[in-house]
């Protein structure tokens, strides 16, 4: 898709009567989440063994079913005309308190990803905002995220610390 086509498509979406929906993922979305996760992983590891993909799909589905049911994994979706085009998740894990956080629950951001035709539309940022709101509602003080593209050769882990009642800052 050319740059002109992407810009045209973006302008059309801005003026659509039905803007792109953001919503929390439900159990019925799991097969779609598995497919999008596999797209993400294939972009991240283009030389991965394709023979492992079927086993990986089953493992991802089991993980999603277990943790979404338990409530310690939340995904937000961007949906364009009944098609999931972007996702992002946050996993809530338990750790002993330390100097970064005196509470035991921490969040880890997962898979902020948009399909190639839907990048540069701010979907990942909108989903990230929803995930951070979810963490705030659960009174999570620390959130980690692992970058994949920006820092391939260096330290690509980040810690976000809660800044009062008004969001998170990188520490």
C-alpha positions in Angstrom: 0.0 0.0 0.0 1.5 3.4 -1.0 1.8 6.3 1.3 -0.9 8.1 -0.6 -3.3 5.2 -0.1 -2.5 5.0 3.6 -3.2 8.8 4.0 -6.4 8.6 2.0 -7.6 5.6 4.0 -6.8 7.5 7.2 -8.7 10.6 6.1 -11.7 8.4 5.2 -11.7 6.9 8.7 -11.6 10.3 10.4 -14.8 11.2 8.6 -16.6 7.9 8.9 -19.9 7.9 10.7 -18.9 4.8 12.6 -15.5 5.5 14.1 -13.2 2.6 15.0 -14.4 0.9 18.2 -12.1 0.3 21.2 -13.3 -2.4 23.5 -12.1 -5.0 26.0 -11.5 -8.5 24.7 -13.9 -11.3 25.6 -13.6 -15.0 25.5 -15.0 -15.1 21.9 -12.1 -13.0 20.7 -9.5 -15.5 21.7 -9.1 -17.1 18.3 -8.6 -13.7 16.8 -6.1 -12.8 19.5 -4.1 -15.9 18.7 -3.9 -15.1 15.0 -2.8 -11.5 15.8 -0.2 -12.7 18.3 1.2 -15.1 15.6 1.4 -12.2 13.1 3.2 -10.1 15.8 5.6 -13.0 16.5 6.3 -13.7 12.8 7.2 -10.0 12.4 9.5 -10.1 15.4 11.1 -13.4 14.5 10.9 -13.6 10.7 13.3 -16.6 10.6 11.4 -18.7 13.2 10.5 -22.3 12.3 7.0 -22.3 10.8 6.6 -25.9 11.8 6.2 -24.7 15.4 3.4 -22.3 14.6 0.6 -24.8 15.2 1.9 -25.9 18.6 2.5 -22.3 19.5 -1.1 -21.4 18.5 -2.4 -24.0 20.9 -0.1 -22.8 23.7 -1.2 -19.2 23.2 -4.9 -20.1 23.2 -4.5 -22.0 26.5 -2.6 -19.1 28.0 -5.2 -16.6 27.0 -8.1 -18.7 28.2 -6.5 -19.4 31.6 -5.4 -15.8 32.4 -8.3 -13.9 30.9 -10.7 -16.1 32.9 -8.7 -15.5 36.0 -8.8 -11.8 35.4 -5.1 -11.3 35.6 -4.8 -10.6 31.8 -6.7 -7.9 30.0 -6.7 -7.1 26.3 -8.1 -4.1 24.6 -8.9 -4.2 20.9 -9.4 -1.8 18.1 -12.2 -3.0 15.8 -12.8 -1.8 12.3 -16.1 -3.1 10.8 -16.1 -6.3 12.9 -12.4 -6.9 12.2 -9.8 -6.7 15.0 -7.0 -4.5 13.6 -5.0 -3.6 16.8 -4.5 -5.1 20.2 -2.7 -4.5 23.5 -2.7 -6.4 26.7 -1.6 -6.1 30.3 -0.8 -9.0 32.6 -1.0 -8.5 36.3 1.6 -10.5 38.3 2.4 -10.7 42.0 5.8 -9.8 43.4 7.2 -9.1 46.9 7.3 -5.3 47.6 10.5 -3.4 47.0 11.7 0.1 46.5 9.9 0.5 43.2 6.5 -0.6 44.6 5.2 -1.3 48.1 2.2 -3.1 46.6 2.5 -6.7 45.4 0.7 -6.4 42.1 2.5 -5.1 39.0 1.5 -4.9 35.4 3.4 -5.9 32.3 2.3 -4.5 29.0 2.0 -7.0 26.2 1.7 -6.9 22.5 0.8 -3.4 21.5 0.4 -4.3 17.9 -1.6 -3.0 14.9 -1.9 -4.7 11.5 0.4 -3.1 9.0 -2.5 -1.2 7.1 -3.6 0.3 10.4 -0.4 1.6 11.8 0.3 5.4 12.2 -3.3 5.9 13.2 -2.7 6.3 16.9 -4.4 3.0 17.7 -1.6 1.7 19.8 -1.5 4.9 21.8 -5.3 4.8 22.4 -5.0 1.1 23.5 -2.0 2.0 25.8 -4.2 4.7 27.4 -6.9 2.1 28.1 -4.4 -0.4 29.6 -2.9 2.3 31.9 -6.4 3.2 33.0 -7.0 -0.5 33.9 -3.8 -0.5 35.9 -4.8 2.7 37.8 -8.2 1.1 38.6 -6.4 -1.8 40.2 -4.0 0.5 42.1 -0.9 -0.9 40.3 2.2 1.2 41.1 4.6 -0.3 38.6 4.3 -1.4 35.0 7.0 -2.9 32.9 7.1 -3.1 29.2 9.6 -4.6 26.8 10.3 -2.8 23.5 10.9 -4.9 20.5 11.9 -2.6 17.6 13.5 0.5 19.1 16.3 -1.2 21.0 17.0 -4.5 19.4 20.6 -4.5 20.4 20.5 -2.9 23.9 18.4 -2.9 27.0 14.8 -2.7 25.9 13.0 -3.0 29.2 11.3 0.0 30.7 9.7 0.6 34.1 6.8 3.0 34.5 6.1 4.2 38.0 2.8 5.6 39.1 2.9 9.3 39.6 0.2 10.1 42.1 -3.3 10.0 40.7 -2.3 11.3 37.3 -0.6 8.7 35.3 2.7 7.0 35.0 6.2 8.2 34.2 9.2 6.3 32.9 11.7 5.6 35.7 
